[in-house]
């Protein structure tokens, strides 16, 4: 692989090369319908997913939504509710991210980099996957869990996991975040043994004291 600093050799069993995506919106007649594009070429929509043309809506990747099937499905629900007279928006959506590698990666909420960029003060807890008792029966010991908790409170701001069943465990934390549960709720919960989600008790026990 060639980099600005010179050639670099990377060893691995598989190699994924990605250069990004561009929306397929050119040359399809959107200007005839008075549907405007944003600076990146996506269909410009408001938080109700309405375009610049009356009674024209856009959903999914063409509208610049996060490029996940589950987000496109939520876009559909937003448009469906609004067409029925509702007032549903994309504001403050808690979007989960999953990458089905081996082991899988999943996260929701803020990352440490995003927290620093936003100036959010956080407490960070880490737990190696090998510390989760379930891994003694599966031998899947690669990875870690990480949680971000507000520095001045007990609200969960973010979660990431690299490890077996990461998407399933992430959904537990996402549910707690949507419910506004303090991190202590997961820390003190009786979680089934032996499961990967049981590791959340150990993770949130590692949140530094205020």
C-alpha positions as CSV (number, residue, x, y, z in Angstrom):
1,X,0.0,0.0,0.0
2,X,1.4,3.4,-0.9
3,X,1.0,6.2,1.6
4,X,2.2,9.9,1.6
5,X,5.1,8.8,3.9
6,X,6.1,5.9,1.6
7,X,5.2,2.3,1.0
8,X,3.7,0.2,3.8
9,X,3.2,-3.5,4.0
10,X,0.2,-4.9,5.9
11,X,-0.2,-8.6,6.7
12,X,-3.7,-10.1,7.0
13,X,-6.1,-12.8,5.9
14,X,-8.4,-10.4,4.1
15,X,-8.2,-6.8,2.9
16,X,-11.0,-4.4,2.5
17,X,-10.3,-1.3,0.4
18,X,-12.9,1.5,0.6
19,X,-12.8,4.9,-1.0
20,X,-16.2,6.2,0.1
21,X,-19.5,6.5,-1.7
22,X,-21.2,9.1,-3.9
23,X,-24.9,9.5,-4.3
24,X,-26.4,8.3,-7.6
25,X,-28.5,11.4,-8.1
26,X,-27.1,13.0,-11.2
27,X,-28.9,12.8,-14.6
28,X,-32.2,11.4,-13.3
29,X,-34.3,14.5,-13.8
30,X,-34.5,15.8,-10.2
31,X,-34.1,19.4,-11.5
32,X,-37.2,18.9,-13.6
33,X,-39.1,18.1,-10.4
34,X,-37.5,21.1,-8.6
35,X,-35.9,18.7,-6.1
36,X,-32.7,20.3,-4.8
37,X,-29.4,18.6,-3.9
38,X,-27.1,19.6,-1.1
39,X,-23.4,20.4,-1.6
40,X,-22.5,16.7,-1.5
41,X,-25.0,15.7,-4.1
42,X,-27.5,14.1,-1.8
43,X,-31.2,15.1,-2.0
44,X,-31.7,18.0,0.4
45,X,-34.3,17.3,3.0
46,X,-35.5,18.8,6.3
47,X,-35.8,16.8,9.5
48,X,-39.2,15.6,8.4
49,X,-37.5,14.2,5.2
50,X,-39.4,16.7,3.0
51,X,-37.5,17.8,-0.2
52,X,-37.6,21.3,-1.7
53,X,-40.5,20.1,-4.0
54,X,-44.0,20.1,-2.4
55,X,-45.3,16.6,-1.6
56,X,-42.0,15.0,-2.5
57,X,-40.1,13.1,0.2
58,X,-36.7,11.3,0.3
59,X,-35.6,8.4,2.5
60,X,-32.4,6.4,3.0
61,X,-29.0,6.9,1.5
62,X,-30.1,9.3,-1.3
63,X,-31.2,11.7,1.4
64,X,-27.9,11.6,3.2
65,X,-29.1,9.4,6.0
66,X,-26.6,7.1,7.7
67,X,-26.0,4.3,5.4
68,X,-27.7,1.4,7.2
69,X,-30.7,-0.6,6.4
70,X,-32.2,0.0,9.9
71,X,-31.9,3.8,9.3
72,X,-33.7,3.6,6.0
73,X,-36.5,1.6,7.7
74,X,-36.8,4.3,10.3
75,X,-36.9,7.0,7.6
76,X,-39.8,5.1,6.1
77,X,-41.6,5.2,9.4
78,X,-41.0,8.9,9.7
79,X,-42.4,9.6,6.2
80,X,-45.3,7.2,6.8
81,X,-46.3,8.9,10.0
82,X,-46.0,12.4,8.5
83,X,-48.1,11.4,5.5
84,X,-50.8,10.3,8.0
85,X,-50.7,13.7,9.6
86,X,-48.1,13.2,12.2
87,X,-45.0,15.3,13.0
88,X,-42.2,12.8,13.3
89,X,-38.6,13.9,12.7
90,X,-35.0,12.7,12.4
91,X,-33.9,14.9,15.3
92,X,-32.0,13.3,18.1
93,X,-32.1,9.7,16.7
94,X,-29.9,7.3,18.6
95,X,-28.4,5.4,15.6
96,X,-26.6,2.1,16.3
97,X,-23.6,1.1,14.2
98,X,-22.7,-2.5,13.5
99,X,-19.9,-4.0,11.4
100,X,-20.1,-7.8,11.1
101,X,-16.4,-8.5,11.1
102,X,-14.9,-11.4,13.1
103,X,-15.2,-10.4,15.9
104,X,-18.0,-7.9,15.2
105,X,-17.8,-4.2,16.1
106,X,-20.9,-2.3,17.4
107,X,-21.3,1.1,18.9
108,X,-24.0,3.6,19.9
109,X,-23.9,7.2,21.1
110,X,-20.6,9.2,21.4
111,X,-17.1,7.9,20.9
112,X,-14.3,9.4,22.9
113,X,-13.2,11.4,19.8
114,X,-16.7,12.8,19.3
115,X,-16.9,13.7,23.0
116,X,-13.7,15.6,22.9
117,X,-14.8,17.4,19.7
118,X,-18.1,18.4,21.4
119,X,-16.3,19.4,24.6
120,X,-18.3,16.9,26.6
121,X,-16.7,15.8,29.9
122,X,-17.0,12.1,30.2
123,X,-15.9,9.2,32.4
124,X,-14.6,6.2,30.5
125,X,-14.8,2.6,31.5
126,X,-13.1,-0.3,29.8
127,X,-13.3,-4.1,30.1
128,X,-11.4,-6.7,28.1
129,X,-13.7,-9.3,26.5
130,X,-11.6,-12.0,28.2
131,X,-13.0,-10.8,31.5
132,X,-16.5,-11.8,30.5
133,X,-17.2,-15.2,31.9
134,X,-19.1,-16.4,28.8
135,X,-15.8,-16.4,26.9
136,X,-14.6,-19.3,29.1
137,X,-17.2,-21.5,27.4
138,X,-16.8,-20.1,23.9
139,X,-13.0,-19.3,23.8
140,X,-13.9,-16.0,21.9
141,X,-11.6,-13.8,24.0
142,X,-10.6,-11.1,21.4
143,X,-11.9,-7.6,22.0
144,X,-13.1,-5.2,24.6
145,X,-16.1,-3.2,25.8
146,X,-16.0,0.6,26.4
147,X,-18.6,2.9,27.9
148,X,-18.7,6.7,28.2
149,X,-20.7,8.2,31.2
150,X,-21.3,11.9,31.8
151,X,-18.7,13.3,34.2
152,X,-21.2,15.3,36.1
153,X,-24.0,12.7,36.2
154,X,-24.8,9.0,35.7
155,X,-26.2,9.2,32.1
156,X,-24.7,6.8,29.5
157,X,-23.4,8.8,26.6
158,X,-21.8,6.1,24.5
159,X,-20.9,2.4,24.2
160,X,-18.6,0.4,22.0
161,X,-17.8,-3.3,21.8
162,X,-15.5,-5.4,19.7
163,X,-16.2,-9.0,20.4
164,X,-18.6,-11.9,19.9
165,X,-22.3,-10.9,19.9
166,X,-21.4,-7.2,20.0
167,X,-24.6,-6.1,18.2
168,X,-26.8,-7.9,20.7
169,X,-25.0,-6.5,23.7
170,X,-25.0,-3.0,22.2
171,X,-28.8,-3.2,21.9
172,X,-29.0,-3.7,25.7
173,X,-27.1,-0.4,26.2
174,X,-29.0,1.4,23.5
175,X,-32.3,0.4,25.2
176,X,-31.0,1.8,28.5
177,X,-29.9,5.0,26.9
178,X,-33.3,5.5,25.2
179,X,-35.0,4.9,28.6
180,X,-32.7,7.4,30.3
181,X,-31.5,4.8,32.7
182,X,-28.4,5.7,34.7
183,X,-25.4,3.5,34.2
184,X,-25.9,2.1,37.7
185,X,-29.0,0.3,36.5
186,X,-26.9,-1.9,34.3
187,X,-24.1,-2.1,36.8
188,X,-26.4,-3.5,39.5
189,X,-28.7,-5.5,37.3
190,X,-28.9,-9.3,37.7
191,X,-27.8,-10.4,34.2
192,X,-28.1,-14.0,33.1
193,X,-25.0,-16.2,33.4
194,X,-23.2,-17.0,31.3
195,X,-24.0,-14.5,28.6
196,X,-21.9,-11.9,26.8
197,X,-24.3,-9.2,28.1
198,X,-23.3,-10.2,31.7
199,X,-20.1,-8.3,31.0
200,X,-22.0,-5.1,31.2
201,X,-22.0,-5.4,35.0
202,X,-18.3,-5.6,35.1
203,X,-17.9,-2.8,32.5
204,X,-20.1,-0.3,34.4
205,X,-18.5,-1.3,37.7
206,X,-15.3,0.2,36.2
207,X,-16.8,3.7,35.7
208,X,-14.5,6.1,37.6
209,X,-16.0,7.8,40.6
210,X,-17.1,11.4,40.2
